[in-house]
Amino acid sequence: MTNSVSPEFVAEAQEIVDALNRDLIAVEDENRKGVDEVDPDRINTLFRSAHSLKGISGMFGLEEVAALAHDMENVLDGMRLGKVAMDERALDVLFSCVDRFGVLINEASQGILGDGSGSKALIDQLKKVVE
C-alpha cells in the first residue's frame, strides 16, 4: 500500500524514537553500573515518549507503529508501577522496538505501509515481558 506521510510526522516521530533510544541507553548504563533502581522519572519519560508516538502514529494511520507503541507503553506502565522489572531481557525487547520504529518510520516516509505482521514477534515478546 502506498500512502506517503507528511515530513512533519516523520520528523516528529524520529525525534521521539531518538529520545526513546537515548533514555534506554541511559537505563542500560545505570544497570551496568549496578544502580539498584532505575530512575522513576526516566521510566515516566520513556512512557510519555511511547504514548506520544502511539498518538501521532494513530493520527496518521500508521497502525503498526501505533500498535507496537501501545504494547511498549504497557510494559513501561508496568515498570512505573513496579510490576515489571527493567532487566536485560526487557531492555533488549525495548531496544528492538526502537529499531523497528526506525524501520517503520523510514518506510512510511517512502510511502510503504506494512500489514502489521512485521511487528508481531516483537509484540509477542513485549507481552511475555509483562507476564
N, C-alpha and C positions, 0 to 999 in steps of 0.2 A: 504494500500500500504506500503510495507516495502522497505526502501531505507535509509540506515544509512548515516548520515552526518559526516564530519570529526570532530575529537575532537578539532581541531583548530577553526573551525567555532563555535562550542558550547562554547568554552572558550571566544572567542571574542564577540559573541552575548550576553553571560551572563554578560560580563563586561559592555557592552553598556546598558543593561537592569538595571544593578545595578546603573550606572551613572544616568539614567533617574529617577530611584526611589529616589536617593539622592537629585537630583535637584528639583524634585516635592515636596519632604518633606521640603526642604528649602523654596520653594514658599509658601507652606501651612503655615509654621511658620511665614513668613513675613505677610501673610494675617491675621493670628491670632493676630499678634502684631499691626495690624491696619496700616501697611505701605500702603500708598496711591497707589503706583505704583510698580509693580514687576520689579526688576532689568532687563533692556533690555538685558544685557549680559547673564543673566541666561536663558532667553527665547531663545536667539540665541544658547546657548549651548544645550538646550533641542531640538531645531530644528535640529541642526547638529547631535545629537545622533540619533534621529528618522531617519534622512536622511541616516546615516551610516548603521543603522540596515536594512533599506529598501534595500540599495545597496548590502550588503553581503548576505542578505536573498534571493534576486533575483538571485545572482550569484550561490547560492547553491540550487536553485529550490524550496525554501520554499515560495510558492506563498501566503499562508495565512498570514505569518509573514510580507511579503513584502507589501501586500495589506493593512493590518492593520497599518503598519508603515507609509505607504503613506497617509492614511487618518489622522493619528495623526499629520503628518508633515503639512498637510493642515490647521489643527486647530492652530498649533503653528505658522505657517506663518501668519495666520490671527491675532494672538496675537502680532506678531512682528510689523505688520502694524497698530496696534491699532483698528482693525475692530472686534476683538473678545475679550470679557472680560475673564480674568483669575479669574473667580468666583468659588464658591464652586461646582457648578454643573459641570463646565468644569474640575476642578481638580478631581472630583470623576470619571469622564469618563476616564481621562488620567491615573489615578491610576489603573483603571480596565484594561486598555490596557497593562500597565506594568505587571500586574498579568497574563494576557492572554499570553503575550510574554514569560513569565517564563514557563508556562504550555507547550506552543508550542515548545519551545527550548528543554525542558526536553523530550517531546515526540519524537522530531526529533533525539535526542541523542540515543533514544531506537529504532530508525528506524520506528517510527509511524508518518505518514504524513496524516493529515486530509484532508477532501474535501473542507475546507474553510467555511463550514456552521457554525462552532462553533464560528466564529468571526462576523457573520453577524449582530447580535443585537448590538454589540459594534460599528461596522462601521456605522450603522444607528444612534446611539447616537452621534457619532462624527460629522456626517453630520448635526444633529439638533443643536449642539453647534455652528457650523459655521453659520447656518441660524439665 
